[in-house]
Amino acid sequence: MSSLSFLNIGEKAEVVEIKTEKGHGCGKKEKHICHVEDMGLRIGNVVEVLNNEGQGPLVVKVNESRIAIGRDMAMKIMVKRIEE
């Protein structure tokens, strides 16, 4: 298991955890976590990295959508690489 921010372009992974800070945002989740889940990044979903230049936002494909994610948020999304 690693952070989404450490995947290379073209790698696919399953989302296994989204780290939160207790007591923030919507319900028990941090506000940014809720926004990420609304965009389709949920536990169990498969993501493919389309752009990860090592700095700035990552671009990932989830379902048929392309999503830009800030590096700080990407560090909170834990994934398991999918070997093809």
ROTOR-77381 format. One record per atom (N, C-alpha, C, CB): residue number from 1; residue in three letters; atom name; x, y, z. Coordinates in nm, 2 decimals, padded with zeros to 4 digits, always signed. Glycine has a CB too. Layout:
// ROTOR-77381
PT  pos  code  site       x       y       z
PT  NUM   ALA    CA       X       Y       Z
...
***
This chain:
// ROTOR-77381
PT  pos  code  site       x       y       z
PT    1   MET     N  +00.08  -00.12  +00.00
PT    1   MET    CA  +00.00  +00.00  +00.00
PT    1   MET     C  +00.09  +00.12  +00.00
PT    1   MET    CB  -00.10  +00.00  +00.12
PT    2   SER     N  +00.05  +00.22  -00.08
PT    2   SER    CA  +00.13  +00.35  -00.09
PT    2   SER     C  +00.03  +00.46  -00.11
PT    2   SER    CB  +00.24  +00.34  -00.19
PT    3   SER     N  +00.09  +00.58  -00.11
PT    3   SER    CA  +00.01  +00.70  -00.14
PT    3   SER     C  -00.01  +00.72  -00.29
PT    3   SER    CB  +00.08  +00.83  -00.08
PT    4   LEU     N  -00.12  +00.77  -00.33
PT    4   LEU    CA  -00.15  +00.79  -00.47
PT    4   LEU     C  -00.04  +00.88  -00.53
PT    4   LEU    CB  -00.29  +00.86  -00.49
PT    5   SER     N  +00.02  +00.97  -00.46
PT    5   SER    CA  +00.12  +01.06  -00.51
PT    5   SER     C  +00.24  +00.99  -00.55
PT    5   SER    CB  +00.15  +01.17  -00.41
PT    6   PHE     N  +00.27  +00.87  -00.51
PT    6   PHE    CA  +00.39  +00.80  -00.55
PT    6   PHE     C  +00.38  +00.71  -00.67
PT    6   PHE    CB  +00.43  +00.71  -00.43
PT    7   LEU     N  +00.26  +00.71  -00.73
PT    7   LEU    CA  +00.24  +00.62  -00.85
PT    7   LEU     C  +00.30  +00.70  -00.97
PT    7   LEU    CB  +00.09  +00.59  -00.87
PT    8   ASN     N  +00.34  +00.62  -01.07
PT    8   ASN    CA  +00.39  +00.67  -01.19
PT    8   ASN     C  +00.28  +00.68  -01.30
PT    8   ASN    CB  +00.51  +00.59  -01.25
PT    9   ILE     N  +00.31  +00.76  -01.40
PT    9   ILE    CA  +00.22  +00.77  -01.51
PT    9   ILE     C  +00.19  +00.63  -01.57
PT    9   ILE    CB  +00.27  +00.87  -01.62
PT   10   GLY     N  +00.06  +00.61  -01.59
PT   10   GLY    CA  +00.02  +00.48  -01.65
PT   10   GLY     C  -00.01  +00.37  -01.55
PT   10   GLY    CB  +00.12  +00.43  -01.74
PT   11   GLU     N  +00.03  +00.39  -01.42
PT   11   GLU    CA  +00.00  +00.29  -01.32
PT   11   GLU     C  -00.15  +00.29  -01.28
PT   11   GLU    CB  +00.09  +00.30  -01.20
PT   12   LYS     N  -00.20  +00.18  -01.25
PT   12   LYS    CA  -00.34  +00.17  -01.20
PT   12   LYS     C  -00.33  +00.12  -01.06
PT   12   LYS    CB  -00.43  +00.07  -01.29
PT   13   ALA     N  -00.43  +00.16  -00.98
PT   13   ALA    CA  -00.44  +00.12  -00.84
PT   13   ALA     C  -00.58  +00.13  -00.78
PT   13   ALA    CB  -00.34  +00.20  -00.75
PT   14   GLU     N  -00.60  +00.05  -00.68
PT   14   GLU    CA  -00.73  +00.05  -00.61
PT   14   GLU     C  -00.72  +00.14  -00.49
PT   14   GLU    CB  -00.78  -00.09  -00.58
PT   15   VAL     N  -00.82  +00.22  -00.47
PT   15   VAL    CA  -00.82  +00.31  -00.35
PT   15   VAL     C  -00.86  +00.22  -00.23
PT   15   VAL    CB  -00.92  +00.43  -00.36
PT   16   VAL     N  -00.77  +00.22  -00.13
PT   16   VAL    CA  -00.80  +00.14  -00.01
PT   16   VAL     C  -00.83  +00.22  +00.12
PT   16   VAL    CB  -00.68  +00.04  +00.02
PT   17   GLU     N  -00.79  +00.34  +00.12
PT   17   GLU    CA  -00.81  +00.43  +00.24
PT   17   GLU     C  -00.79  +00.57  +00.20
PT   17   GLU    CB  -00.71  +00.39  +00.35
PT   18   ILE     N  -00.88  +00.66  +00.26
PT   18   ILE    CA  -00.86  +00.80  +00.25
PT   18   ILE     C  -00.85  +00.85  +00.39
PT   18   ILE    CB  -00.99  +00.87  +00.18
PT   19   LYS     N  -00.73  +00.90  +00.42
PT   19   LYS    CA  -00.69  +00.94  +00.56
PT   19   LYS     C  -00.77  +01.07  +00.59
PT   19   LYS    CB  -00.54  +00.96  +00.58
PT   20   THR     N  -00.82  +01.08  +00.71
PT   20   THR    CA  -00.90  +01.19  +00.75
PT   20   THR     C  -00.85  +01.24  +00.89
PT   20   THR    CB  -01.05  +01.16  +00.76
PT   21   GLU     N  -00.88  +01.36  +00.92
PT   21   GLU    CA  -00.86  +01.42  +01.05
PT   21   GLU     C  -00.99  +01.42  +01.12
PT   21   GLU    CB  -00.79  +01.56  +01.04
PT   22   LYS     N  -00.99  +01.36  +01.24
PT   22   LYS    CA  -01.11  +01.35  +01.32
PT   22   LYS     C  -01.17  +01.49  +01.35
PT   22   LYS    CB  -01.09  +01.28  +01.45
PT   23   GLY     N  -01.31  +01.49  +01.34
PT   23   GLY    CA  -01.38  +01.61  +01.38
PT   23   GLY     C  -01.38  +01.73  +01.29
PT   23   GLY    CB  -01.33  +01.66  +01.51
PT   24   HIS     N  -01.35  +01.71  +01.16
PT   24   HIS    CA  -01.35  +01.82  +01.06
PT   24   HIS     C  -01.45  +01.79  +00.95
PT   24   HIS    CB  -01.21  +01.84  +01.00
PT   25   GLY     N  -01.50  +01.90  +00.90
PT   25   GLY    CA  -01.58  +01.90  +00.78
PT   25   GLY     C  -01.71  +01.83  +00.79
PT   25   GLY    CB  -01.50  +01.83  +00.67
PT   26   CYS     N  -01.75  +01.76  +00.68
PT   26   CYS    CA  -01.89  +01.70  +00.68
PT   26   CYS     C  -01.89  +01.57  +00.76
PT   26   CYS    CB  -01.93  +01.67  +00.53
PT   27   GLY     N  -01.98  +01.57  +00.86
PT   27   GLY    CA  -01.98  +01.45  +00.95
PT   27   GLY     C  -01.85  +01.44  +01.02
PT   27   GLY    CB  -02.02  +01.33  +00.87
PT   28   LYS     N  -01.80  +01.31  +01.01
PT   28   LYS    CA  -01.67  +01.29  +01.08
PT   28   LYS     C  -01.56  +01.30  +00.98
PT   28   LYS    CB  -01.67  +01.14  +01.14
PT   29   LYS     N  -01.59  +01.34  +00.86
PT   29   LYS    CA  -01.49  +01.35  +00.75
PT   29   LYS     C  -01.44  +01.49  +00.73
PT   29   LYS    CB  -01.54  +01.29  +00.62
PT   30   GLU     N  -01.32  +01.51  +00.69
PT   30   GLU    CA  -01.27  +01.64  +00.65
PT   30   GLU     C  -01.34  +01.68  +00.52
PT   30   GLU    CB  -01.11  +01.63  +00.63
PT   31   LYS     N  -01.36  +01.81  +00.51
PT   31   LYS    CA  -01.44  +01.87  +00.40
PT   31   LYS     C  -01.37  +01.83  +00.26
PT   31   LYS    CB  -01.44  +02.02  +00.41
PT   32   HIS     N  -01.24  +01.83  +00.25
PT   32   HIS    CA  -01.17  +01.79  +00.13
PT   32   HIS     C  -01.20  +01.65  +00.09
PT   32   HIS    CB  -01.02  +01.82  +00.14
PT   33   ILE     N  -01.20  +01.56  +00.20
PT   33   ILE    CA  -01.23  +01.42  +00.17
PT   33   ILE     C  -01.36  +01.40  +00.11
PT   33   ILE    CB  -01.22  +01.34  +00.30
PT   34   CYS     N  -01.46  +01.47  +00.16
PT   34   CYS    CA  -01.60  +01.46  +00.10
PT   34   CYS     C  -01.60  +01.50  -00.05
PT   34   CYS    CB  -01.70  +01.55  +00.18
PT   35   HIS     N  -01.52  +01.61  -00.08
PT   35   HIS    CA  -01.52  +01.66  -00.22
PT   35   HIS     C  -01.45  +01.55  -00.31
PT   35   HIS    CB  -01.44  +01.79  -00.22
PT   36   VAL     N  -01.35  +01.49  -00.26
PT   36   VAL    CA  -01.28  +01.39  -00.34
PT   36   VAL     C  -01.37  +01.27  -00.36
PT   36   VAL    CB  -01.15  +01.34  -00.26
PT   37   GLU     N  -01.45  +01.23  -00.26
PT   37   GLU    CA  -01.54  +01.12  -00.28
PT   37   GLU     C  -01.65  +01.16  -00.38
PT   37   GLU    CB  -01.60  +01.08  -00.14
PT   38   ASP     N  -01.70  +01.28  -00.37
PT   38   ASP    CA  -01.80  +01.33  -00.47
PT   38   ASP     C  -01.75  +01.33  -00.61
PT   38   ASP    CB  -01.84  +01.47  -00.43
PT   39   MET     N  -01.62  +01.34  -00.63
PT   39   MET    CA  -01.56  +01.33  -00.76
PT   39   MET     C  -01.54  +01.19  -00.81
PT   39   MET    CB  -01.42  +01.40  -00.77
PT   40   GLY     N  -01.56  +01.09  -00.72
PT   40   GLY    CA  -01.55  +00.95  -00.77
PT   40   GLY     C  -01.44  +00.87  -00.70
PT   40   GLY    CB  -01.54  +00.94  -00.91
PT   41   LEU     N  -01.35  +00.94  -00.63
PT   41   LEU    CA  -01.24  +00.87  -00.56
PT   41   LEU     C  -01.29  +00.81  -00.43
PT   41   LEU    CB  -01.12  +00.97  -00.54
PT   42   ARG     N  -01.34  +00.69  -00.44
PT   42   ARG    CA  -01.39  +00.62  -00.32
PT   42   ARG     C  -01.32  +00.49  -00.30
PT   42   ARG    CB  -01.55  +00.60  -00.34
PT   43   ILE     N  -01.32  +00.44  -00.18
PT   43   ILE    CA  -01.26  +00.32  -00.15
PT   43   ILE     C  -01.32  +00.21  -00.24
PT   43   ILE    CB  -01.28  +00.28  +00.00
PT   44   GLY     N  -01.23  +00.13  -00.30
PT   44   GLY    CA  -01.27  +00.03  -00.39
PT   44   GLY     C  -01.26  +00.06  -00.54
PT   44   GLY    CB  -01.41  -00.02  -00.36
PT   45   ASN     N  -01.26  +00.19  -00.57
PT   45   ASN    CA  -01.25  +00.24  -00.71
PT   45   ASN     C  -01.11  +00.23  -00.76
PT   45   ASN    CB  -01.30  +00.38  -00.72
PT   46   VAL     N  -01.10  +00.20  -00.89
PT   46   VAL    CA  -00.97  +00.19  -00.95
PT   46   VAL     C  -00.94  +00.32  -01.02
PT   46   VAL    CB  -00.97  +00.07  -01.06
PT   47   VAL     N  -00.81  +00.37  -01.00
PT   47   VAL    CA  -00.77  +00.49  -01.06
PT   47   VAL     C  -00.65  +00.46  -01.15
PT   47   VAL    CB  -00.73  +00.60  -00.95
PT   48   GLU     N  -00.63  +00.54  -01.25
PT   48   GLU    CA  -00.51  +00.53  -01.34
PT   48   GLU     C  -00.45  +00.67  -01.34
PT   48   GLU    CB  -00.55  +00.49  -01.49
PT   49   VAL     N  -00.32  +00.68  -01.32
PT   49   VAL    CA  -00.24  +00.80  -01.32
PT   49   VAL     C  -00.22  +00.85  -01.46
PT   49   VAL    CB  -00.11  +00.79  -01.24
PT   50   LEU     N  -00.27  +00.96  -01.50
PT   50   LEU    CA  -00.24  +01.02  -01.63
PT   50   LEU     C  -00.13  +01.12  -01.63
PT   50   LEU    CB  -00.37  +01.08  -01.69
PT   51   ASN     N  -00.11  +01.19  -01.52
PT   51   ASN    CA  +00.00  +01.28  -01.51
PT   51   ASN     C  +00.05  +01.30  -01.37
PT   51   ASN    CB  -00.04  +01.42  -01.57
PT   52   ASN     N  +00.18  +01.28  -01.35
PT   52   ASN    CA  +00.24  +01.30  -01.22
PT   52   ASN     C  +00.38  +01.34  -01.24
PT   52   ASN    CB  +00.24  +01.16  -01.13
PT   53   GLU     N  +00.40  +01.47  -01.25
PT   53   GLU    CA  +00.53  +01.53  -01.28
PT   53   GLU     C  +00.62  +01.55  -01.16
PT   53   GLU    CB  +00.51  +01.67  -01.34
PT   54   GLY     N  +00.58  +01.50  -01.04
PT   54   GLY    CA  +00.66  +01.51  -00.92
PT   54   GLY     C  +00.63  +01.64  -00.84
PT   54   GLY    CB  +00.80  +01.50  -00.96
PT   55   GLN     N  +00.56  +01.73  -00.90
PT   55   GLN    CA  +00.52  +01.85  -00.83
PT   55   GLN     C  +00.39  +01.90  -00.89
PT   55   GLN    CB  +00.64  +01.96  -00.83
PT   56   GLY     N  +00.32  +01.98  -00.81
PT   56   GLY    CA  +00.19  +02.03  -00.86
PT   56   GLY     C  +00.09  +01.92  -00.86
PT   56   GLY    CB  +00.20  +02.08  -01.01
PT   57   PRO     N  -00.03  +01.94  -00.92
PT   57   PRO    CA  -00.14  +01.84  -00.91
PT   57   PRO     C  -00.11  +01.72  -00.99
PT   57   PRO    CB  -00.27  +01.91  -00.95
PT   58   LEU     N  -00.18  +01.61  -00.95
PT   58   LEU    CA  -00.18  +01.49  -01.03
PT   58   LEU     C  -00.31  +01.48  -01.11
PT   58   LEU    CB  -00.17  +01.36  -00.94
PT   59   VAL     N  -00.30  +01.42  -01.23
PT   59   VAL    CA  -00.43  +01.40  -01.30
PT   59   VAL     C  -00.45  +01.25  -01.31
PT   59   VAL    CB  -00.42  +01.46  -01.45
PT   60   VAL     N  -00.57  +01.21  -01.26
PT   60   VAL    CA  -00.60  +01.06  -01.26
PT   60   VAL     C  -00.73  +01.04  -01.34
PT   60   VAL    CB  -00.61  +01.01  -01.12
PT   61   LYS     N  -00.75  +00.92  -01.38
PT   61   LYS    CA  -00.87  +00.88  -01.45
PT   61   LYS     C  -00.94  +00.79  -01.35
PT   61   LYS    CB  -00.84  +00.80  -01.58
PT   62   VAL     N  -01.07  +00.82  -01.33
PT   62   VAL    CA  -01.16  +00.74  -01.24
PT   62   VAL     C  -01.28  +00.72  -01.32
PT   62   VAL    CB  -01.18  +00.81  -01.10
PT   63   ASN     N  -01.32  +00.59  -01.34
PT   63   ASN    CA  -01.44  +00.56  -01.43
PT   63   ASN     C  -01.40  +00.62  -01.56
PT   63   ASN    CB  -01.57  +00.61  -01.37
PT   64   GLU     N  -01.49  +00.71  -01.61
PT   64   GLU    CA  -01.46  +00.78  -01.74
PT   64   GLU     C  -01.42  +00.93  -01.72
PT   64   GLU    CB  -01.58  +00.76  -01.84
PT   65   SER     N  -01.39  +00.96  -01.60
PT   65   SER    CA  -01.36  +01.10  -01.57
PT   65   SER     C  -01.21  +01.12  -01.55
PT   65   SER    CB  -01.44  +01.15  -01.45
PT   66   ARG     N  -01.17  +01.24  -01.58
PT   66   ARG    CA  -01.03  +01.28  -01.55
PT   66   ARG     C  -01.04  +01.39  -01.44
PT   66   ARG    CB  -00.96  +01.34  -01.67
PT   67   ILE     N  -00.96  +01.37  -01.33
PT   67   ILE    CA  -00.96  +01.45  -01.21
PT   67   ILE     C  -00.82  +01.50  -01.18
PT   67   ILE    CB  -01.02  +01.37  -01.09
PT   68   ALA     N  -00.81  +01.63  -01.15
PT   68   ALA    CA  -00.69  +01.69  -01.10
PT   68   ALA     C  -00.69  +01.69  -00.95
PT   68   ALA    CB  -00.66  +01.83  -01.16
PT   69   ILE     N  -00.59  +01.64  -00.88
PT   69   ILE    CA  -00.59  +01.63  -00.74
PT   69   ILE     C  -00.46  +01.70  -00.69
PT   69   ILE    CB  -00.59  +01.49  -00.69
PT   70   GLY     N  -00.47  +01.79  -00.59
PT   70   GLY    CA  -00.36  +01.85  -00.53
PT   70   GLY     C  -00.27  +01.75  -00.46
PT   70   GLY    CB  -00.40  +01.96  -00.43
PT   71   ARG     N  -00.14  +01.78  -00.46
PT   71   ARG    CA  -00.04  +01.68  -00.41
PT   71   ARG     C  -00.07  +01.65  -00.26
PT   71   ARG    CB  +00.10  +01.74  -00.42
PT   72   ASP     N  -00.11  +01.75  -00.18
PT   72   ASP    CA  -00.14  +01.73  -00.04
PT   72   ASP     C  -00.26  +01.63  -00.02
PT   72   ASP    CB  -00.18  +01.86  +00.03
PT   73   MET     N  -00.36  +01.65  -00.10
PT   73   MET    CA  -00.47  +01.55  -00.10
PT   73   MET     C  -00.43  +01.41  -00.15
PT   73   MET    CB  -00.59  +01.61  -00.18
PT   74   ALA     N  -00.35  +01.41  -00.25
PT   74   ALA    CA  -00.31  +01.28  -00.31
PT   74   ALA     C  -00.23  +01.20  -00.20
PT   74   ALA    CB  -00.22  +01.30  -00.43
PT   75   MET     N  -00.16  +01.27  -00.11
PT   75   MET    CA  -00.08  +01.20  -00.01
PT   75   MET     C  -00.17  +01.13  +00.09
PT   75   MET    CB  +00.01  +01.31  +00.07
PT   76   LYS     N  -00.30  +01.18  +00.10
PT   76   LYS    CA  -00.39  +01.12  +00.20
PT   76   LYS     C  -00.47  +01.00  +00.14
PT   76   LYS    CB  -00.49  +01.22  +00.24
PT   77   ILE     N  -00.45  +00.98  +00.01
PT   77   ILE    CA  -00.53  +00.87  -00.06
PT   77   ILE     C  -00.43  +00.75  -00.07
PT   77   ILE    CB  -00.58  +00.91  -00.20
PT   78   MET     N  -00.46  +00.65  +00.01
PT   78   MET    CA  -00.38  +00.53  +00.01
PT   78   MET     C  -00.43  +00.43  -00.10
PT   78   MET    CB  -00.37  +00.46  +00.15
PT   79   VAL     N  -00.34  +00.37  -00.18
PT   79   VAL    CA  -00.38  +00.28  -00.28
PT   79   VAL     C  -00.30  +00.15  -00.28
PT   79   VAL    CB  -00.37  +00.35  -00.42
PT   80   LYS     N  -00.35  +00.05  -00.35
PT   80   LYS    CA  -00.28  -00.07  -00.37
PT   80   LYS     C  -00.27  -00.09  -00.52
PT   80   LYS    CB  -00.36  -00.20  -00.31
PT   81   ARG     N  -00.14  -00.10  -00.57
PT   81   ARG    CA  -00.11  -00.11  -00.71
PT   81   ARG     C  -00.18  -00.24  -00.77
PT   81   ARG    CB  +00.04  -00.11  -00.74
PT   82   ILE     N  -00.22  -00.22  -00.89
PT   82   ILE    CA  -00.28  -00.34  -00.97
PT   82   ILE     C  -00.18  -00.38  -01.07
PT   82   ILE    CB  -00.42  -00.30  -01.04
PT   83   GLU     N  -00.14  -00.50  -01.06
PT   83   GLU    CA  -00.04  -00.56  -01.16
PT   83   GLU     C  -00.12  -00.61  -01.28
PT   83   GLU    CB  +00.05  -00.67  -01.09
PT   84   GLU     N  -00.07  -00.57  -01.40
PT   84   GLU    CA  -00.14  -00.62  -01.52
PT   84   GLU     C  -00.05  -00.72  -01.59
PT   84   GLU    CB  -00.17  -00.50  -01.61
***
